[in-house]
Amino acid sequence: MVPSLSSFLAGVTSAPFKDLLDLLSLPPERIGRALGLLAAFMVACEWSRIALGTTLTRSALAHVVRCLLTFVLQSIVLAVVLVLADRAYPGRGWINLGYALLLYVIWYLAGQVTSLVRADNEGADLGFMTVGALITFPVGIVAALLT
């Protein structure tokens, strides 16, 4: 007998997604865990980007994913986190911008590690990171000013 989709999804709850959104709002009492999650995300993006570049060198889809992982995905996620954090905890916007700056340092260091694998990659490229900062920090500054 083939199981149905409803039986497959019978025990699924939305609790993990609520917990993730709560953690992404940078709660002051769990800031270490929240920053650890975001730092792991940054490192995973950089390492996935370099892994795709060394294994799937001729794949167009891998190239598009690598481009998104270079700065777009990371900077947009950080911008969304800054907005979520400012809405959840008003008045902490400037502190959260400091945390975002710390995450950019971690992003830079993870990109530098990828240059050990391939010297000709875009890891920790200050041009790409500047464009990412132009996405992240104006959003964070506006959110901090509004809360």
Rosetta blueprint (number, residue, H / E / L):
1 M L
2 V L
3 P L
4 S L
5 L H
6 S H
7 S H
8 F H
9 L L
10 A L
11 G L
12 V L
13 T L
14 S L
15 A H
16 P H
17 F H
18 K H
19 D H
20 L H
21 L H
22 D H
23 L H
24 L H
25 S L
26 L L
27 P L
28 P H
29 E H
30 R H
31 I H
32 G H
33 R H
34 A H
35 L H
36 G H
37 L H
38 L H
39 A H
40 A H
41 F H
42 M H
43 V H
44 A H
45 C H
46 E H
47 W H
48 S H
49 R H
50 I H
51 A H
52 L H
53 G H
54 T H
55 T H
56 L L
57 T L
58 R L
59 S L
60 A H
61 L H
62 A H
63 H H
64 V H
65 V H
66 R H
67 C H
68 L H
69 L H
70 T H
71 F H
72 V H
73 L H
74 Q H
75 S H
76 I H
77 V H
78 L H
79 A H
80 V H
81 V H
82 L H
83 V H
84 L H
85 A H
86 D H
87 R H
88 A H
89 Y L
90 P L
91 G L
92 R L
93 G H
94 W H
95 I H
96 N H
97 L H
98 G H
99 Y H
100 A H
101 L H
102 L H
103 L H
104 Y H
105 V H
106 I H
107 W H
108 Y H
109 L H
110 A H
111 G H
112 Q H
113 V H
114 T H
115 S L
116 L L
117 V L
118 R L
119 A L
120 D L
121 N L
122 E L
123 G L
124 A L
125 D L
126 L H
127 G H
128 F H
129 M H
130 T H
131 V H
132 G H
133 A H
134 L H
135 I H
136 T H
137 F H
138 P H
139 V H
140 G H
141 I H
142 V H
143 A H
144 A H
145 L H
146 L H
147 T L
